[in-house]
Amino acid sequence: MWDNLTCWQPAKLGQAVWMPCPDLFDFMNEENDEFGKVSRNCTEDGWSEMFPHYVDACPFNENGTNPDLYYVSVKALYTVGYSTSLVSLTTAMVILCKFRSEVTLGLNLQLTRRPLEFIENLKKR
């Protein structure tokens, strides 16, 4: 079972599965070498809630995060997002220019259909 942070191994009914904290917490808190563990029980109704929760079991020192690493990560994410947006916009403009007559026709049909639907709804009332 995947809980967005850990992939839990299959278990038999009534068995408890223990997993170490995900590597994500190790990356955020490099100075702590000891990892906590979280567990789930396999019950008739499915997996139980995690105990203890990641917040309680996995250490995270917010002040221990390296600011340089944080800013490099934000800059990389910003660059990837901006580049993706630019490529998408350029592709859309090329498609729009290539199929201008069809797009104009489709847009005009949509603009015509909306008022007609509105009038039709008024008639039904």
Buried (B, 14 or more C-beta within 10 A) or exposed (E): EEBEBBEBEEBEEEEEBEBBBBEEBBEBBEEBEEBBEBBBBBEEEEBEEBEEEBEEBBBBEEEEBEEEEEEEEEEEEEEEEEEEEEEEEEEEEEEEEEEEEEEEEEEEEEEEEEEEEEEEEEEEE
